[in-house]
């Protein structure tokens, strides 16, 4: 990225589930095998599930889906760090914004593969596909340019796929759902992916979905592509996406069925 560093995020919980953390890791140099700095964010009794990360030119943005000790969803959170503080060696503070469960779920920040101070986000808006941008610093962070891509542009919403089949007739329960699993942005193009409920007219299978929207800071997004991969009677799920320097999108996914594991 712009700062020639590697970044990562993970979540942890104590054995009793009452002390939970997000951890931001930033390499001290461009060498990922050398030293790293690690920053702990205490989230109390709420577990920060399914963390996301994006590195912009001026900030790092983390996200999570938060669950209380009874495993009840309490809403999403956004965490913003300033690159200037992370690189300066001084005190590092984090700006935190938490939202009610009715706001939506799975704020998925896009990996930024070209320079941008804006972080482009997609999320599950009660089944619709939501979009917004994060601007500003840790102290002045703002959500701007919000859109419902389903109601405004007619983009089909997220759907929950069936559990993927495995050899022996079983399934992987709770392996996935319809939320966006990956997002990436380069030069005004935002690709995001999800699993979805694919129906062949009778039976339901898990399919992979690849969606491209035009996304520039402050502009109304536009639909550029919405592609589906179905290989019934195979289940296709947990897709990922990246974009090469010439703008080519590369997709990956997991495939399985009742007789073979891939």
Residue pairs with C-beta under 8 A, 6 or more apart in sequence:
1 7
1 55
1 112
2 55
2 57
2 83
2 115
3 55
3 83
3 87
4 29
4 30
5 26
5 27
5 28
5 29
5 30
5 55
6 25
6 26
6 27
6 30
6 32
6 36
7 24
7 25
7 26
7 27
7 53
7 55
7 60
8 24
8 25
8 53
9 22
9 23
9 24
9 25
9 51
9 52
9 53
9 62
10 22
10 23
10 25
10 51
11 20
11 21
11 22
11 23
11 47
11 48
11 49
11 51
11 64
12 20
12 21
12 23
13 19
13 20
13 21
13 47
14 20
17 45
17 47
17 69
18 45
18 69
19 42
19 44
19 45
20 42
20 43
20 44
20 45
20 46
20 47
20 48
21 40
21 41
21 42
21 43
21 48
22 40
22 41
22 43
22 48
22 51
22 62
22 64
22 79
23 38
23 39
23 40
23 41
24 38
24 39
24 41
24 53
24 60
24 62
24 79
24 81
25 36
25 37
25 38
25 39
26 36
26 37
26 38
26 39
26 60
26 86
27 34
27 35
27 36
27 37
28 34
28 35
28 36
28 37
29 35
37 86
39 81
39 92
39 94
41 48
41 62
41 79
41 94
41 96
43 64
43 66
43 77
45 68
45 69
46 66
46 67
46 68
46 74
47 66
47 67
48 64
48 65
48 66
48 77
49 64
49 65
49 66
49 67
50 64
50 65
50 106
50 179
51 62
51 63
51 64
52 62
52 63
52 64
52 106
52 107
52 108
52 109
53 60
53 61
53 62
53 63
53 109
54 60
54 61
54 109
54 110
54 111
54 112
54 119
55 83
55 111
55 112
56 83
56 112
56 116
56 117
56 118
56 119
57 83
57 112
57 115
57 116
57 117
58 82
58 83
58 84
58 117
58 137
59 80
59 81
59 82
59 83
59 117
59 119
59 137
59 138
60 80
60 81
60 83
60 86
61 78
61 79
61 80
61 81
61 109
61 119
61 134
62 78
62 79
62 80
62 81
62 109
63 76
63 77
63 78
63 79
63 107
63 108
63 109
63 121
64 76
64 77
64 79
65 73
65 76
65 105
65 106
66 73
66 74
66 75
66 76
66 77
66 98
67 73
67 74
68 74
73 101
73 105
74 100
74 101
75 98
75 99
75 100
75 101
75 102
75 103
75 105
76 98
76 99
76 103
76 104
76 105
76 106
76 107
76 123
77 96
77 97
77 98
77 99
78 96
78 97
78 98
78 107
78 134
78 141
78 143
79 94
79 95
79 96
80 94
80 95
80 96
80 97
80 134
80 136
80 137
80 138
80 141
81 92
81 93
81 94
81 95
81 138
82 92
82 93
82 137
82 138
85 91
85 92
85 93
85 138
86 92
93 138
93 139
94 138
95 137
95 138
95 139
95 140
95 141
97 141
97 143
102 126
104 123
104 124
104 125
104 126
104 130
105 123
105 124
105 179
106 123
106 124
106 179
106 180
107 121
107 123
108 121
108 122
108 123
108 179
108 180
108 181
108 182
108 183
108 192
109 119
109 120
109 121
109 134
109 183
110 119
110 120
110 121
110 122
110 183
110 184
110 185
110 190
110 192
111 183
111 184
111 185
111 242
112 119
112 120
112 185
112 186
113 184
113 185
113 186
113 242
113 243
114 185
114 186
114 187
116 185
116 217
117 135
118 133
118 134
118 135
118 217
119 133
119 134
119 135
120 131
120 133
120 183
120 185
120 190
120 215
121 131
121 132
121 133
121 134
121 183
122 129
122 130
122 131
122 149
122 180
122 183
122 190
122 192
123 129
123 130
123 131
123 132
123 180
124 130
124 158
124 178
124 179
124 180
125 148
125 150
127 150
127 157
127 158
127 159
128 148
128 149
128 150
128 151
128 157
128 158
129 148
129 149
129 150
129 155
129 156
129 157
129 158
129 211
130 146
130 147
130 148
130 149
131 145
131 146
131 147
131 148
131 149
131 213
131 215
131 221
132 143
132 144
132 145
132 146
132 147
133 143
133 144
133 145
133 217
133 218
134 141
134 142
134 143
134 144
135 141
135 142
135 144
135 217
136 142
144 218
145 217
145 218
145 219
145 220
147 153
147 220
147 221
149 155
149 213
149 221
149 223
150 156
150 157
153 221
153 222
153 223
154 223
155 211
155 213
155 223
155 226
156 226
158 178
158 179
158 180
158 194
158 196
159 178
159 196
159 197
160 177
160 178
160 197
161 176
161 177
161 178
161 195
161 196
161 197
161 198
161 204
161 205
161 206
161 207
161 235
161 237
162 171
162 197
162 204
162 205
162 206
162 235
163 171
163 172
163 173
163 174
163 175
163 206
164 171
164 172
164 175
164 176
164 206
164 235
164 237
164 254
164 256
165 171
165 235
165 256
165 257
165 258
166 172
166 256
166 258
166 261
167 256
167 258
167 259
167 260
167 261
168 258
169 258
172 256
175 237
175 238
176 195
176 206
176 237
176 238
177 195
178 194
178 195
178 196
178 197
179 194
180 192
180 193
180 194
181 193
181 194
181 195
181 238
181 239
181 240
182 192
182 193
182 239
182 240
182 241
183 190
183 191
183 192
183 193
183 241
184 190
184 191
184 192
184 241
184 242
184 243
185 191
185 215
185 243
186 243
186 247
187 247
188 214
188 215
188 216
189 212
189 213
189 214
189 215
189 224
189 243
189 247
190 212
190 213
190 214
190 215
190 221
191 210
191 211
191 212
191 241
191 243
191 249
192 211
192 213
192 241
193 208
193 209
193 210
193 211
193 239
193 240
193 241
193 251
194 208
194 209
194 211
194 239
195 206
195 207
195 208
195 209
195 236
195 237
195 238
195 239
196 206
196 207
196 208
196 209
196 228
197 204
197 206
197 207
198 204
198 205
198 206
198 207
198 228
198 230
198 232
198 236
199 205
200 230
200 232
203 232
203 233
205 230
205 232
205 233
205 234
205 235
205 236
206 235
206 236
206 237
207 228
207 229
207 230
207 236
207 237
208 228
208 229
208 236
208 237
208 239
208 251
208 253
209 226
209 227
209 228
209 229
209 239
210 225
210 226
210 227
210 228
210 229
210 239
210 241
210 249
210 251
211 223
211 225
211 226
211 227
212 223
212 224
212 225
212 226
212 249
213 221
213 222
213 223
213 224
214 221
214 222
214 223
214 224
215 221
229 236
229 239
229 251
229 253
230 236
231 255
233 257
233 258
234 255
234 256
234 257
235 255
235 256
235 257
236 253
236 254
236 255
237 253
237 254
237 255
238 253
238 254
239 251
239 252
239 253
240 251
240 252
240 253
241 249
241 250
241 251
241 252
242 249
242 250
243 249
243 250
244 250
254 262
255 262
256 262
